[in-house]
Amino acid sequence: MGTDINFLYYLDILYDERLNKEKGYNGIARGSSGLLLCSVQRYVETREIEDKNEVYTLIDRLTCQPINYCSFGYGLAGFAWIINSIKKVDLYKNVNEWLEEYDTILEKYYQLMLYKKDLDYFRGASGILFYFLERGFLHKNIIKPYVDCLHERENGILPSYYIGRDKNNINLGTPHGITGVILILLKIKEQGVYPVDSLIMDLLDELLSFQRIECSYHFPGTVSGENESESGLAWCYGDLMVSYAILKAGLLLHKKKYVDLVYPIMAELAHRKDCSDKLVLCHGYTSTSLVLRKMYDLTKDKALYNASIKWQKRAINTFHRRFEMYQKEQSNANYFGNTSLFYGFPGVLLSFGGIFRRDCEKSLLL
């Protein structure tokens, strides 16, 4: 796990009292999905039979819960993605048979979300499609309905990132907005299984129409009529992920104009300080570091690498400090009691290193 943080030390203290905290929720944004990945990581490091049994116990508890939600953020799709991610550890021999049962349920939910034009990442079709892509489901009957849903914009049938289905109100963010949709399409583009180039460029043009020149930010989080939300350094909304989406699109589509457009913005991002001090994947030091590192991987721009390291160190130091305060006076109890991957301590611990670091990055659509 590296020398900067003792994963087992923290997990041993935090684990036992947090089993099965949120009944009915199994997704990445709410539920015990993050705790399950931490549990598997602990077993990988110790190879103790007791830790292996803890994994089985937690999985049994989670699978015995009623399926109240099917979404990626709050329900079955998130849990199924976690199970798919832990296949690499070889804990079960029949994982694919198990997942096939979930796939049947999720395909029906996916169709329902597309019918409702709900392309939300946490609660709607985009999160389900991400899970299917991770499972290797690249066939036309999975991808085409999603693309068709987006093409219906041209006929005035608006998807959910238009707030209230109003063309004057739009969410530009990642989990609930147009940036997340573009990143899902870029994942399809990477697979080369379905033509999405023109659709990606249409959505990029739509996104770029909201670029601000004389503001402290380049892209607002949301636009509602004449009002808009300011943009800080975060995964969930604003300049950071919009820039990453534009950069990735420019490189994958071989469109230099997008790369040239975003380079000055990225140069500014490397030196910005308006990052939330939250220690969660959704926003704050941890995800900011991961996104900047991915930008560096794509560009080899040393300033982006240095910025990534800066925020990573700040995340680790802040985690140490808050954990000490938690042990002494139970401050930050809500945070250390949250077992979800995106809003609790597991996402931060796992992003520092280990076999699920890349899974954390993937869940951020990186």
N, C-alpha and C positions, 0 to 999 in steps of 0.2 A: 504493500500500500504506500510505500515511500516513508520518508523520515519526518515529515512535517506534522503528521497527525496519527495518533494511535487509534485506529478504527476499533479494535476489539475492546480497548479500555472504555471508550464511550458507549459502545453498544451493550456491553455487559451491564452497565449501570442503567441504561435507558430501556432495555428490551422487555424484561419480564412484566413490568407493571402496565405495559401498553398494549398487550394482546387484545385484539378484537374490540377496540374502543368504539368504533362507529358501525353499528349493525345496519346492514342494508346498503352500504356504500363500499364498492370494491375498486373504484377507478383510480386514475393517477392524481386527480385533483382532490379527491376526498375518499377516505377509507384507509385500509392497512396495506395497500399495495407496496408502498415504499418500505414498510417494515419487513414484508416478505422478502424483498430483494436483499435487505440488510441481513436477514436471517440466513439466506443462502450464501451470501458473501462470508459470513462468519464461519459457516461449515466448510467452505472452500479453503479458508485459511487454517482452520484447526484440524479438519478431517476427523473430528471426534464424533463417535456414534451418538452421543447425547445431543450435540448440535444438529446432527442430521435428523434426529427424532423431533427436535423443536421445529424444524422446517415442515415435517409431515403434520405435526400437530396444528401449526398455523394454517397450512393449506386445508386441512380437514375442517377447521373452524370456518374458514372463509367459504368453502364450497358448500357447507351446510346451511349457510344463510340463504334466505329466499332471494330470488332475483327480482329486486324492485326497480332496478335501473339497468339499461343496456348500453349506455353511452361510454365513450372512452374516458371522459373525465370523472364520471361518477359511478360507473357500473361495470357490467359484464365485459365489455370490450377492453377496458383497462386491465381487468384481472386476466383475461385471456392473453393479452399482450405480455403481461408479466410471466405467465406460464410458458408462453412461447420463448421468452427471453431466457428462462432458466433451463431450457432443454440442453444447453451446452454443458450443464453440470451432470447430466445423466443420473437424475434422481428417480425417474420413472421410465419404464420401458414402453408404455402405451400412451405417451403424451399426445401424439397426433390423433389417435382415436378419440381421446378425451376432447381435444380441441375441435374436432369435426362436429361434435355435438353442439358446441358453442357457435361454430361457424353457421350452422343452420339457423339458429336463433338470430344471430347478428345480421345475416343477409336480409331477413325479413324486416328487421329494425332499420337497416340501411335504406331499404326501398321506401319505408315509411317516411324517413327523414328527407329523402329526395322528393317525395310527393309533397311534403310540407315546405320544400325549398329551404330547409334548415341545413346550412353548410358550416355550422359552428364546429370547431375542433373538439371542444370539451363535451358538448351535449348533442351534436348533430352528425351529419354524414361525413364530414372531413375526418373526424377521429376514427370512425369505423373504416373508412377507406385506408387510412394510414395503417390500421391493424391488418387489413387484408393485404396491403402491399408488403408489409413485414412478413406475412405468412407466405408470400410468393404467389398470391392470386393475381395474375397479370392478364387474365383473359378479358375479352371484350365485354362480356355481360356484367362485369364488375365496374370497369372504367367508363364505358360509353355512357351509362345513365348519368354519371356525375358530370361529364363533359356536356351532355345534352342539357342538363339543368342550368349550366352556366350560359349556354348559347341562348336560352330562353330569355335572358336579359334583353336581347334585341327585340323581343316581342312584348316588352314591358312587364314580364313576370319576374319580379325581383327576388333574389335570394336574401337570406337572413342578415347578411352584413349591411344591407340597407336597413337602417334602424326604422322599425315600424313600416318597412316596405315603402319608404319615402325616398325619392331620388335626391332630396335635399339633405338627407341625414344618412351618414355612412360611417362605419367603423373601419379604421385603417389598420387595426392591430392584428396580432397573430392568432390567439385562441378564438376570437370572436369576429375577426374582420378579414379584409381583402388580402392582407399580407399572408395570412395562413393559407388561404385558398391558392394563391400563387405558388407557395412553397409545396403544397400537395401536388400541383400540376408539374412542378419541377422534378418531383420524385418520379412521376410518370414519365417525364421526358428522359430522365436518367436511364430508365429501363428500356426505352426505345420500342415500346410495344403499341403505342397509339399516338396518332398525330395531334399534338397540342400546341405547336409553336405559335400559330396565329392567335390562339386563345390567350396564351401567356402574354403576348405582346399587346393584345387588346386590354387586358387587365392591368398591365404595367402602365399603359397610357392613361388608363383611368386613375391609377394610383398617383402617377406623376402630375396629374392635373391639380392635385392638392399640395404640390410643393410650395413652400413658403420661402421667400427670398429675404425679406426684411424682418425676420423674427429671430428669437433666440433658439428656435428649433427649425428643422427643415420640413417635417411632416407632423401634423397634429395627430393625436390619438383617435379622436372622433371629431366629426363635423356634423353639427345639427343646425341647419339653417345658417344663420349668421354667427352662431356660436361655435367654438371649437376648444378642445382640451389641449393644454400644452404637453410637450413631449420631453421626457427625460431619458436617461439610459436604462432601458428595461427590455426584457424579452417580450412581454405581453403587448406593448404598444410603443410607437415612436420610432425615432430615427435609426436606432440600432438594427432592428430586424427588417425594417423597410430597406435599409442600405444593403443588408446581407442578401435579401431577395433580389434586389436589382443587380448586385454583383454576380450572384450565381446565375441569374437569367442571362446576363450579358455573356458570361463565359460559356454556358451550355448552348446558347443559341448562336454563338459566334457573332454577336452584335456589339461592336466596339463602342457604339454611341452610349450604351447603357453603362459600360465600364468607365468610360471617360466621364460620364455624368456623376457617377457615385464616388470616384476617387477623392475629390476635394472634401466631400462629406465625411468619408472614412478618415481622412487625415485629421479632420476636426474631432471626430469621435475618439481618436486615440488620446486626445488631451482633455476631453471633457471631464468634469467632476460631478455632474448632477446625477449620480447614481444613488438609488435608494440603499439604505443600510440594512435592508431586509436580508435574511439568510434563507432564501427559498429559491427554487428553480424559476418560478414565475417572474420574479423581478428581484433585483438586488445584485450584490457583488458576485455571487456564484455564476448565475447565467450570463451576466455581462462578460465575465472572464471567458466563459466557454464560447460565446459568440465571437468575441474579438480573436480568440485563438483560431477559430474556424476561418475567419477572414484572413488571418495571417497565412494559414495553410493554402488558401487560394491565391494569395498575392505575393507572399514572401516579403511583405512590408514589415520591417523590423519595428517600426513604431507601434504597429498593432500588436505584435508579440510582446513588447515591453508593457503595453497597456494591459494586456491579458494577465501577465505575471503580477502586475501591480494589484489588480483587483482580486486575483487568486490569493495573494498573500494577505490582503485585507480581510478576505473571507475567512481564512484560516485563523488569523489573529483574533478576529471578532468572535468566531465560534469558540475558541479557547476561553476568551474573557467572559462571554455570556454563560458558558457552561460552569465556570468557577462561581459566578454569581448565583446561578441556579442551585448549585450544591450548597452554597452558604446560606442563602436566604429565600430560595424558591422563586426568585424573579425569573421572568421568561418562561414560566410554567406552561403557558398555552402553547408556546413554540415547541418546547421539548416534549410536550404531550401529544403533538400532532404527528401522526404516523403516515401521512400521505406523501407521495413522491414529490409533488409540486409545491406544497405549502408547509411541509414539516421538515424536521431534521434529517430524514433519510436521504432526500435528494442531494443535500449538501454533502453529507458523509460520502455517498456513493460517487459524487462528481469529483472528489479529491483523488480517486484512484480505485483500482480493483477491476474485476472482470465486467462490471456493469457500467463503467464510466461511459463507454460508447453507447450503451442503451439510453443513458440519460441524455446524451447529445442527440440521439435519434428522436427521442420524445420531444425535444425542442425543435424538431424539424430541421436539424443541422446535418 
